[in-house]
Amino acid sequence: MDLGLKDKKVIVTGGSRGIGRAALEMYAAEGADVAFFSRNPKQVDDTVSSLSRHGGKVHGSPFDLNNLGALPAWLTGAAEKLGGCDIFVHGASASGSQATGDWQKCVDFDLLGTVKGCEALEPYLSRSDAGSVIIMSSTAAVETFLVPQAFNAIKAALLTYSKQLSQAWGPKGIRVNAVSPGPISFPGGNWEMIKSAMPDLYNATEQQFALGRFGNPEDVARTIVFLSSPASGYTTGTNIVIDGGYTKRVQF
């Protein structure tokens, strides 16, 4: 299936590992030009090298969301290097810093990072004929999960922001959708650390998936790439749960 992504300009934050990295690989393979950042310079270099083999433009550089005030400048600089922005995915999260209980980091990284990113890139997205934003939420936002913590509440706030932004930006031709992954396991990720440190919790969680296994980054990235692409061009204001049957609620 042709997703219509060739020569599209895609910016993904936090893209050197996990879901962000998997999505970037798929965008690049579809012929898109891509930009991303990560805190880890070596991971940035490795990711640039991998993405460059697809032949499109690749811009990656180290950036730390603790310097939140500099985020808009980084994003507009990336858009200028790519020659625009058609798709924006804010994947950087406090979860990547193992800070799901830190209210300030969750507000800054997840909530304000998303808001500032959307505001900075709105002029570029408005000029696109395929403007699309994917807002990263979580199943932790739609069902009670483990313990009361900042990450869960902030990801829930992003669902409301996403829905309202889809209504506000629809007349500009910009689609806005949310994606809510369930627990995802990959090397270096939070659940791999839990597997080593708290195997009982890991095993108990694994038993709750209807499909019998943890998700991997590619499981989520495929939906992100499709949902953001022109192939899904009439979809806006939705939240797609990708969790292998982990959540049990009925969603109408």
C-alpha positions as CSV (number, residue, x, y, z in Angstrom):
1,M,0.0,0.0,0.0
2,D,1.3,3.4,-0.9
3,L,1.0,5.6,2.1
4,G,1.8,8.8,0.2
5,L,4.8,9.7,2.3
6,K,7.4,10.1,-0.4
7,D,9.1,13.5,0.1
8,K,7.0,14.4,3.1
9,K,8.8,16.2,5.9
10,V,8.6,14.4,9.2
11,I,9.8,15.6,12.6
12,V,9.9,13.1,15.5
13,T,11.2,14.1,18.9
14,G,13.0,11.5,21.0
15,G,13.7,9.4,18.0
16,S,16.9,7.4,18.7
17,R,15.3,4.3,20.3
18,G,12.1,2.6,21.1
19,I,8.8,3.7,19.3
20,G,10.3,6.9,17.9
21,R,13.2,5.1,16.3
22,A,10.9,2.5,14.8
23,A,8.7,5.1,13.4
24,L,11.6,7.1,11.9
25,E,12.8,3.9,10.2
26,M,9.4,3.4,8.6
27,Y,9.0,7.0,7.5
28,A,12.5,7.0,5.9
29,A,11.7,3.6,4.2
30,E,8.6,5.2,2.7
31,G,10.7,8.0,1.2
32,A,10.1,10.7,3.7
33,D,12.7,13.3,4.8
34,V,13.1,13.1,8.6
35,A,14.4,15.1,11.5
36,F,14.7,14.0,15.2
37,F,16.6,14.7,18.4
38,S,17.8,12.6,21.3
39,R,19.8,13.3,24.5
40,N,22.4,10.8,23.6
41,P,24.9,11.9,21.0
42,K,26.1,8.4,20.1
43,Q,22.5,7.2,19.6
44,V,21.9,10.2,17.4
45,D,24.9,9.3,15.2
46,D,23.8,5.7,15.0
47,T,20.3,6.7,14.0
48,V,21.4,9.2,11.4
49,S,23.6,6.5,9.9
50,S,20.8,4.0,9.7
51,L,18.2,6.4,8.4
52,S,20.5,7.8,5.7
53,R,20.7,4.5,3.9
54,H,17.2,5.2,2.6
55,G,18.4,8.1,0.5
56,G,16.2,11.0,1.9
57,K,17.2,14.0,3.9
58,V,18.1,13.2,7.5
59,H,18.7,15.8,10.3
60,G,19.5,14.6,13.8
61,S,21.2,16.3,16.7
62,P,21.5,16.0,20.4
63,F,18.9,18.0,22.4
64,D,17.8,17.7,26.0
65,L,14.2,18.6,26.9
66,N,15.4,19.9,30.3
67,N,16.2,22.9,28.1
68,L,12.5,23.3,27.2
69,G,12.7,26.9,26.3
70,A,15.0,26.1,23.4
71,L,12.6,23.5,21.9
72,P,10.7,25.8,19.5
73,A,14.0,27.0,18.0
74,W,15.2,23.5,17.5
75,L,11.9,22.5,15.8
76,T,11.7,25.5,13.5
77,G,15.4,25.0,12.7
78,A,14.7,21.4,11.8
79,A,11.7,22.4,9.6
80,E,13.9,24.9,7.8
81,K,16.6,22.2,7.2
82,L,14.0,19.8,5.8
83,G,12.2,22.5,3.8
84,G,9.0,22.3,5.8
85,C,7.0,20.1,8.1
86,D,4.1,17.8,7.1
87,I,4.0,15.5,10.1
88,F,4.9,16.1,13.7
89,V,5.2,13.4,16.4
90,H,6.3,14.4,19.9
91,G,7.6,11.2,21.2
92,A,10.0,12.5,23.8
93,S,8.7,11.7,27.3
94,A,9.6,11.8,31.0
95,S,9.1,8.0,30.8
96,G,12.3,7.8,28.8
97,S,14.1,9.3,31.8
98,Q,12.4,6.9,34.2
99,A,10.6,10.0,35.7
100,T,7.0,8.9,35.5
101,G,6.5,10.0,39.1
102,D,8.1,13.4,38.6
103,W,5.3,15.9,38.1
104,Q,7.4,18.7,36.8
105,K,9.2,16.6,34.3
106,C,6.0,15.0,33.1
107,V,4.4,18.5,32.7
108,D,7.5,19.8,30.9
109,F,8.5,16.9,28.7
110,D,5.1,15.4,27.8
111,L,2.5,18.2,28.1
112,L,4.4,21.4,27.5
113,G,6.8,19.7,25.0
114,T,3.7,18.7,23.0
115,V,2.1,22.1,23.2
116,K,5.2,24.1,22.4
117,G,6.0,21.8,19.6
118,C,2.6,22.2,18.0
119,E,2.7,25.9,18.4
120,A,6.1,26.2,16.9
121,L,5.3,24.0,13.9
122,E,1.8,25.3,13.2
123,P,2.9,27.7,10.4
124,Y,4.7,24.9,8.6
125,L,1.9,22.4,9.1
126,S,-0.6,25.0,7.8
127,R,1.3,25.3,4.6
128,S,1.3,21.6,4.0
129,D,-1.2,19.8,1.9
130,A,-1.0,16.9,4.3
131,G,-0.5,18.5,7.8
132,S,-0.7,15.9,10.5
133,V,0.1,15.7,14.2
134,I,0.3,12.5,16.3
135,I,0.1,13.1,20.1
136,M,1.5,10.4,22.2
137,S,-0.7,9.4,25.1
138,S,-0.8,6.0,26.9
139,T,-3.2,3.3,28.1
140,A,-2.1,4.6,31.6
141,A,-4.4,7.6,30.7
142,V,-7.5,5.6,30.0
143,E,-7.5,2.9,32.8
144,T,-6.1,2.9,36.3
145,F,-2.5,1.7,36.1
146,L,-0.1,0.6,38.8
147,V,-0.1,3.6,41.2
148,P,-1.3,7.3,41.1
149,Q,1.5,9.1,39.3
150,A,2.2,12.2,37.2
151,F,2.7,10.3,33.9
152,N,-0.8,8.8,34.0
153,A,-2.5,12.1,34.7
154,I,-0.5,14.1,32.2
155,K,-1.1,11.6,29.4
156,A,-4.8,11.9,30.1
157,A,-4.6,15.7,29.8
158,L,-3.0,15.2,26.4
159,L,-6.1,13.3,25.1
160,T,-8.3,16.3,25.8
161,Y,-5.7,18.7,24.2
162,S,-5.5,16.4,21.2
163,K,-9.3,16.3,20.7
164,Q,-9.7,20.1,21.0
165,L,-6.7,20.8,18.8
166,S,-8.2,18.6,16.1
167,Q,-11.3,20.8,16.1
168,A,-9.4,24.0,16.1
169,W,-6.9,23.0,13.4
170,G,-9.3,21.1,11.1
171,P,-10.2,24.2,9.1
172,K,-6.5,24.7,8.5
173,G,-6.2,21.3,6.9
174,I,-4.2,19.9,9.9
175,R,-5.2,16.5,11.3
176,V,-4.6,15.8,14.9
177,N,-4.8,12.3,16.4
178,A,-3.7,10.6,19.6
179,V,-2.0,7.2,20.0
180,S,-2.1,5.3,23.3
181,P,0.3,2.4,23.5
182,G,0.1,-0.2,26.2
183,P,3.2,-1.6,28.0
184,I,6.0,-1.8,25.4
185,S,9.1,-3.8,26.0
186,F,12.4,-3.3,24.1
187,P,16.2,-3.4,25.0
188,G,17.0,-0.5,27.3
189,G,13.4,0.4,27.9
190,N,11.5,0.6,31.2
191,W,9.8,-2.8,31.0
192,E,13.1,-4.5,30.3
193,M,14.5,-3.0,33.5
194,I,11.4,-4.1,35.4
195,K,11.9,-7.6,34.0
196,S,15.3,-7.7,35.7
197,A,14.4,-5.8,38.9
198,M,10.8,-6.9,39.5
199,P,10.2,-10.1,37.5
200,D,6.9,-10.8,39.4
201,L,5.4,-7.5,38.2
202,Y,6.7,-8.2,34.6
203,N,5.2,-11.7,34.5
204,A,1.9,-10.6,36.0
205,T,1.6,-7.8,33.5
206,E,2.4,-10.2,30.6
207,Q,-0.4,-12.4,31.6
208,Q,-2.9,-9.6,31.1
209,F,-2.4,-9.2,27.4
210,A,-5.2,-10.9,25.4
211,L,-2.6,-11.6,22.7
212,G,-0.2,-13.1,25.2
213,R,2.8,-10.9,24.9
214,F,4.2,-7.4,25.5
215,G,4.1,-5.1,22.5
216,N,7.3,-4.0,20.7
217,P,8.1,-0.6,19.2
218,E,7.2,-1.7,15.7
219,D,3.7,-2.7,16.8
220,V,3.0,1.0,17.7
221,A,5.1,2.6,15.0
222,R,3.1,1.0,12.2
223,T,0.0,2.7,13.4
224,I,1.6,6.0,14.0
225,V,3.0,6.1,10.4
226,F,-0.3,5.0,8.8
227,L,-2.4,7.3,10.9
228,S,-0.2,10.3,10.2
229,S,0.0,9.6,6.4
230,P,-2.2,10.8,3.6
231,A,-3.5,7.2,3.4
232,S,-5.5,8.0,6.5
233,G,-6.3,11.5,5.4
234,Y,-9.9,11.6,6.6
235,T,-9.1,10.6,10.2
236,T,-8.8,13.3,12.8
237,G,-9.7,13.7,16.5
238,T,-9.4,10.1,17.4
239,N,-7.4,8.1,19.9
240,I,-6.1,4.7,18.9
241,V,-5.2,2.2,21.6
242,I,-2.4,-0.2,20.7
243,D,-2.1,-2.6,23.5
244,G,-2.6,-6.2,22.5
245,G,-5.8,-6.4,24.5
246,Y,-4.2,-5.1,27.7
247,T,-7.0,-2.7,28.6
248,K,-10.4,-4.1,29.4
249,R,-12.8,-1.2,29.1
250,V,-15.5,-1.0,26.4
251,Q,-14.8,2.1,24.2
252,F,-17.7,3.5,22.2
